[in-house]
Amino acid sequence: MPNQSGSLYGLTILSPIIDDESATPSHDLQIREYLANLPTDCKGPFALAPYTHLTRLAVMDDVIYVGMPSSEEHLKFKYLIWEANFDGDLDRYLVALAKTVPDQINAIWSHCVGYPGTANLDKFLTYMKSCQLETTFYFAAVNDKSLTQTLTALQTQRAVADFIAKHRGTPAPELQREFLKFSARLKAMPTPLPAAVSHPRGIKTGGRNE
Amino acid sequence: MSKLNVTDIQGFTLRGYNLPFARYLFLHFAEDPKHTRALLHELLGRITTGQCWDNGKPSSTLNIALSHRGLAALKLPAATLLTFPVEFQEGMKARSEILGDTGINAPKNWDEMWHSGHVHAWVAINGQTPADIDACHAELTDLIEKTGGARELGHQDAAAIVVDGGASTIEHFGYTDGFGNPDYVGVDRKSQPGHGKLAKDGKSWEPLATGELLLGYADEAGELPVAPMPHLLASNGTFMVYRKLKQNVAAFRAYIDHEAKFYTGGKAKLEAKFIGRWKDGTPLELSPNYENQAIVKDPDQSTNFTYSGDPEGTRCPMGAHLRRVNPRDSFGFKGGLVNRRRITRRGLPYGRYVPDGQPVSDTEDRGIVFMVLNASISRQFEFVQQQWIEYGNDNHLGNDKDPLLGNHGGHGKFAIQGDATAANPPMICSKLPNFVELKGGEYFFLPSITALGMLAMDLVDPR
């Protein structure tokens, strides 16, 4: 199934945006404004809700005519495009979003045609699935680890490297004692929050760099 | 496309001259572009093109590139100036946060000349001897005075390091450098396996699309690279990144000496693990346990390797400099993910070379003048710098940076993958300092001979 790569699901949803001439600002601009101001750290809705590895929301105004020999075509609506990579099952994912971050989901999709809201889960699921496009050529860089496994692995990688660096040259009996303590401490560590910055990076990436 | 018009392309774009001396001059153009045009006109016939040297190498070469501010000083039409790629318009200083040029590498710590933002042009003289360089420089100074077209802001000398009385290809840390620049379709040069991109069979090599180096030709995606209008101004030109990289040789040697005490593979192997080649140039991937001059000297071997047989990095570490900047097939897909991220490099060391074992201080300025040629600075150089040098995610290395080039600030980490043998143990190097510091640089446009003529004759018309 093209929507699935290993244990990851690649979701593509196109929701038509309400075309209401009397709305000022227009619904598409209201979505753009809301999205532009969403936090991208661990307070973002897709970090608060479980399972998301990667997600992207964009507004597509129209298809662009690039000149002959292509023919000029236009979309009936402006569309909200939502792409997400997440763990496993589509229903479980959508339900988790509806239950964890209903305000944010409703704030975004309330500008879309026929959106029923999250309160009625059945209607919400039916709506989202009716907007779904089959994802083709879906590629996930890592497709056999859950979000929790990935976050824990990164935490372990960092912690083990720090432990090794710190205990270089330590005599074996002491090293073993230290390692057992470290191992217990590591196991007890809470899973890091998605999108949390563990180390500040002196570099600007993504977003409005270009 | 069978052959490029090499007489229209600057020689510096098409090949490394392998001349032992160089001087890079930085010019600020005259207030009145008329005078600058006169200077460019004088230079036009003197610029070294890509034409073959049938009668041997010349005593010196001359090449020129312009910054966006330089093009603006020439009063090019706004409709042309605005069509240059954004990163080139902004210049390297404005891109510092994107490049990770922060902290000690931030523009405020660059050499004085770069503070003003007044660098309009880079002029490169490569030569056989210092006297050849001086002679060419004197000629240029005469032309500048005669035309009143510019003033010299400063210059940077560079020279191949002399070993056993002859020019070598080693750099200040002691590694043999300059093995693999990419091949491009139509660029006539001595080619060897490993220089281009991996072919579909995953074993043989073929040249990259011309448009990865030159503007006006299809690139690896079958598209024309973003280029200024009009087409004639862009075609056969390229973009150049100039970076003066100071090498902290004392810090590097002290760090290696200290870490080697904890590494049972031996100091030479530890040094090799940092870069991915032994100091004599032998690729770790081909010879993980010892230097092998037979490999280094054999063009069929010296760059002919892949990483698919070493997915864990036990031969060449995942984070080694070589594997980072040209990951070959490290990310799978027979190297398909790296073909749009390749760069052509030029450069020479500067400063006094201090052989291993002799006292050395980092208060003395030495390093490498590093230049990159690529069709898209943002897609090629900036990507490599940001994602592969200053970050580790693509190699599953989290936030780790290039051990040698990374802007570590004393907090860097380098994981050396290994196996269960004492000769090849795993190792974590931590608290990496900056072995390399950025001392200045800029983005330049290296025009074709035709484009240079258009600039000289005020013929740039975007309509």
Chai-1 contact restraints between the chains, C-beta under 6 A:
chainA,res_idxA,chainB,res_idxB,connection_type,confidence,min_distance_angstrom,max_distance_angstrom,comment,restraint_id
A,L154,B,G398,contact,1.0,0.0,6.0,A-B,restraint_1
A,A161,B,K413,contact,1.0,0.0,6.0,A-B,restraint_2
A,A161,B,I428,contact,1.0,0.0,6.0,A-B,restraint_3
A,I164,B,I428,contact,1.0,0.0,6.0,A-B,restraint_4
A,A165,B,I428,contact,1.0,0.0,6.0,A-B,restraint_5
A,A165,B,S430,contact,1.0,0.0,6.0,A-B,restraint_6
A,R168,B,F262,contact,1.0,0.0,6.0,A-B,restraint_7
A,H199,B,N399,contact,1.0,0.0,6.0,A-B,restraint_8
A,G202,B,T102,contact,1.0,0.0,6.0,A-B,restraint_9
A,G202,B,G103,contact,1.0,0.0,6.0,A-B,restraint_10
A,I203,B,G100,contact,1.0,0.0,6.0,A-B,restraint_11
A,I203,B,E390,contact,1.0,0.0,6.0,A-B,restraint_12
A,K204,B,E97,contact,1.0,0.0,6.0,A-B,restraint_13
A,K204,B,I98,contact,1.0,0.0,6.0,A-B,restraint_14
A,N209,B,I98,contact,1.0,0.0,6.0,A-B,restraint_15
